[in-house]
Amino acid sequence: MTAPRARQEGRLRRLAGDLLSLFQGLGLTFGYFISPARVITQQYPENKASLRMTPRFRGRLVMPKDEAGNHRCTACGLCEKACPNGSISVLSEKDSAGRKVLGRYLYRLSQCALCNLCVEACPFGAIAMGQAFELAVYDREQLTLVLNQKEETTTNV
């Protein structure tokens, strides 16, 4: 006789837990209803000019510049090796002293999984995940970028 009673108590506990979960969710929803300033939802595209993503957001890859306007990339190729799907190509050149320097840094956004492994592999902090989130284009060729251009805008290959 204890087995049916134990089953019934188990069902009652599960029902009580389900009801507690339901009321917690309803409480959160009602809290947002009475104080709408706490709502995190962004009104996109109306707030497009002021919209900023969270610091941990993974957008398209960028190469930050230092104070002198130079990139920190040394063409070591660690980011290229860390990329799981080959979306990065580091094309190095030799300078006048015979040292290896960065020629072109090719980034294929169409292949990128935005996994951040390349950023973690870079010992110099030469690349970072950007804040750009509108990445749709009409031509696939516009998704292959040269990141180390001297001008401010990134050019396509």
C-alpha positions in Angstrom: 0.0 0.0 0.0 2.9 2.3 0.4 3.8 2.3 -3.3 0.6 4.0 -4.6 0.9 6.5 -1.7 4.5 7.3 -2.6 3.6 7.7 -6.3 0.8 10.1 -5.3 3.2 12.1 -3.1 5.7 12.3 -6.0 3.0 13.6 -8.3 2.0 16.2 -5.7 5.6 17.4 -5.3 6.1 17.6 -9.0 2.8 19.6 -9.4 3.9 21.9 -6.5 7.2 22.5 -8.3 5.5 23.2 -11.6 3.1 25.7 -10.0 6.0 27.4 -8.2 7.9 27.7 -11.5 4.7 29.1 -13.2 4.2 31.7 -10.6 7.8 32.8 -10.7 7.6 33.3 -14.4 4.3 35.2 -14.1 5.8 37.3 -11.3 8.7 38.3 -13.6 6.3 39.1 -16.4 4.1 41.2 -14.2 7.1 43.0 -12.8 8.1 44.1 -16.3 4.4 45.1 -16.9 4.3 47.5 -14.0 7.8 49.0 -14.5 8.5 49.0 -18.2 11.8 50.9 -17.7 13.4 47.6 -16.6 12.6 46.0 -20.0 15.8 45.1 -21.9 14.2 44.8 -25.3 15.7 47.2 -27.9 13.4 49.0 -30.3 15.4 48.2 -33.5 15.6 49.8 -36.1 14.2 53.0 -34.4 17.2 53.2 -32.1 19.8 52.2 -34.7 22.0 55.2 -34.1 22.3 54.7 -30.4 22.2 50.9 -30.2 25.3 49.3 -28.7 25.8 45.6 -28.2 27.0 44.1 -25.0 30.8 44.0 -24.5 30.8 40.2 -24.9 29.0 40.4 -28.3 30.8 38.6 -31.1 30.5 40.6 -34.3 32.7 40.6 -37.3 36.5 40.5 -36.8 38.4 43.8 -36.7 42.0 44.8 -36.4 42.4 47.7 -33.9 45.1 50.3 -34.4 47.5 51.7 -31.9 48.0 55.4 -31.2 50.3 55.8 -34.2 47.7 54.2 -36.5 49.5 50.9 -37.0 48.2 47.4 -36.6 49.8 45.1 -34.0 49.8 42.0 -36.3 53.2 40.4 -36.7 52.0 37.8 -39.3 52.8 34.9 -36.9 49.8 32.9 -38.3 48.5 31.6 -35.0 45.1 33.0 -35.7 45.0 31.3 -39.1 46.0 28.0 -37.4 43.4 28.4 -34.7 40.5 29.0 -37.1 38.5 25.8 -37.4 37.1 26.5 -40.9 39.8 28.5 -42.7 38.2 31.9 -42.7 41.5 33.7 -42.1 44.5 33.9 -44.4 47.6 35.8 -43.2 49.7 36.7 -46.3 53.2 37.7 -45.2 55.9 39.6 -47.0 59.6 40.4 -46.4 60.6 43.9 -45.5 63.9 45.6 -46.6 65.7 43.9 -43.6 64.5 40.5 -44.6 62.0 40.1 -41.7 58.5 38.7 -42.1 55.8 41.4 -42.0 52.1 41.4 -42.6 51.2 41.9 -46.3 47.5 41.3 -46.3 45.1 39.9 -43.7 42.2 38.2 -45.5 39.0 37.6 -43.6 36.2 35.6 -45.1 33.1 36.5 -43.1 31.0 34.1 -45.1 32.9 31.2 -43.6 33.4 32.6 -40.1 31.6 30.9 -37.3 32.3 33.8 -34.9 33.8 31.4 -32.5 36.5 33.8 -31.1 39.2 31.1 -31.3 41.4 33.4 -33.5 41.2 36.2 -31.0 42.1 33.9 -28.1 45.1 32.5 -30.1 46.6 35.9 -30.9 49.4 36.7 -28.4 49.6 40.4 -29.5 46.0 41.4 -29.2 46.0 42.4 -32.9 42.5 41.2 -33.7 39.2 41.5 -31.8 35.5 40.7 -32.3 33.8 43.9 -33.3 30.4 45.3 -32.6 29.0 45.2 -36.1 25.8 43.1 -36.3 24.3 44.1 -39.6 26.3 41.8 -41.9 23.9 41.0 -44.7 25.0 41.9 -48.3 23.7 41.2 -51.8 27.0 40.0 -53.2 29.0 37.2 -51.6 32.3 38.7 -52.7 31.7 41.6 -50.3 32.1 39.1 -47.4 35.8 38.6 -48.1 37.6 41.5 -46.5 41.2 42.8 -46.2 41.4 44.0 -42.6 44.8 45.7 -42.6 44.1 48.5 -45.0 45.6 51.9 -44.2 42.4 53.8 -44.8 39.6 53.8 -42.2 37.2 51.6 -44.1 37.8 47.9 -44.7 38.0 47.0 -48.4 36.8 44.0 -50.2 39.0 41.7 -52.2 
